[in-house]
Amino acid sequence: MAQPSGAPGRVVAQNRRARHEYFIDETLEAGIVLTGSEVKSLRANRGSINEAHAGERDGEIWLYNAHIPEYGPAKHFGHEPRRVRKLLLHKREIDKLIGAIRREGATLVPLSLYFNDRGVAKVQLGLVPGKRQADKRAAIKERDWQRDKARLMRARG
């Protein structure tokens, strides 16, 4: 699996659908508050952020609907797979994101979940406006044209 730009370390989960659904204006890295069994489950490459999103609650940024399955050996000390998880950001970043969410109607979408070089779990967030159906069709049309153009250039010599 290819590593996303700006996301060093071992990638656990990616949200590939987000790049199709949204225009990604800006990306940033955030820490995530996890329990021990969640970290063990992520280290076993189990986890999904395909349906996840981030939002504001009580002046903080939280990750909603991320699925980290229970870790089998930690049965008695387990966790809820879809619990809301707090994201760790600087106050200035939080204020900027909350302003963008409230004013511009932007959405915070997790793009990847990974461990950095020091072994700390991180989430790469994208600040995104929505993509309309016509925009999606235009992007598909452009991608198909680029593919066809490359095929024609190879055929010519």
N, C-alpha and C positions, 0 to 999 in steps of 0.2 A: 504494500500500500504506500503510495507516495505521500510524503510529508507536506502539510500545508506551509505556505510561506510564512515565516515569522513564528513557526511553532517547532522549536527544536525538541529533540527527545523522542520517546516512543509513543506513537499515536495509538490510543485505545479505541476511540470511536470518532466517526466523522459524520457530518450532516451534509451529504452530497446533494440532497434535494434542495437545500437552501440556496445553492448557487443557481439553480434553475428557477426557483420561485421568486427570488429577490435580486435587486441591484445592491451590491455590497458597497456602501459608501466608505466605511471606516471599520477597521478591526482593532481590537485591543485584547490584552491578556488579563485574565482574572484568576485569582486563587479560588478554591472551593473548600468549604468546610465539610469534611467527611468523617464518618465513624470508622473504626478499625476494620470492621467486616466489609465496609464499602471499598476501602482501599485494597483489601485482599481480593475482592471480586474484580476490581479494575485491573489489578496486576495479572489476573488470570485472563485478561482480554475479554471480559464480559461487561457489556454496558451498551446503551443506545441513547442517542440524543436526537433521533430523527423527528420525534414529535415534541421536542422540548422548546421552551422559550424562556426568556428572562424578563422580569418586570420589577416594578418598584413597589415596596410595601414598607411603611413606617420609616421612610427616608433611607432605606437600604435597597440593594439590588439582590433579588432572589432568583434561583433557577427552578422553574416549574416543569413537571412532567418528564424529567430525565429518568430513564429506567436503568437502575443498577441492581441486578438480581441478587438474591441472598447468597451468601457464601456458605456452602454446605457444612464444612467443619465447624463454623461458628454458629451452629443452630440455636443455642440458648442465648447467645449475645448478638443475634441478628439485627436486621434493620428492615424498615419498610421500603420496598423497591422503588416506589414513586413518590417518596417524600419530598417536600420543598427544601432546597439546600441553599444556604447563604453563600453569596459570592463576595470575595474579598477584593476591594478596590480602594484607592485613595479617595479622600473626601471630595477633592476637586473633580476627579473622574466621575464620581457618583452624581454630583451636582450637574455636570455637563450632560450625562446620560438622561437624568430625570427631566432636564430642560428639553432635550430633543424628543423625548417620549411625549411629554405634555404639549409642547408647542407645535412640533412638526408632525406628530402622529407617527413617528418612526417606531420600529420594532427592534428589539434586541433578540438576535437569534444565535444560539451556540453553533459554531462552525466545526469545532473539533474539541475533543477531550483527550489530554495527553499528560505524560509525565515529563517534566523538564530534565535538564542534565543533572540536577541535584536530586532527582527522584520525587519531586513535589508535584502533586496533581494540579493541573491548570486547565482552564477552559478558554478557548479563543472565541470571543464574541464578535458578532458583526452588527453594526448599526445600519439598519436597512429600511428603505421605503418599500412599499409593496410593488409588485410587478403586475401589470394588467395582462389579460389574456392576449391582447394584440402584441404587447411587448414580448411575451413568451414566443409567440409565433414568429415575430421578426428575428428573435435571437436564433431560433431553430433554422429559419430560412438562411440567415447569414452563415451559420455553422455548416449547413449543407452546401452552400455555394463555395465556401472556402475548401471543403473536402473535394468537391467536383473540380474546382480550379486546380488544386494540387494534382489530382488524377490526370487532368488534361495536360498539364505541364510535364508530368512524367512520361506520358505517352508520346509527346512531341520529341522528346530527346533530352 
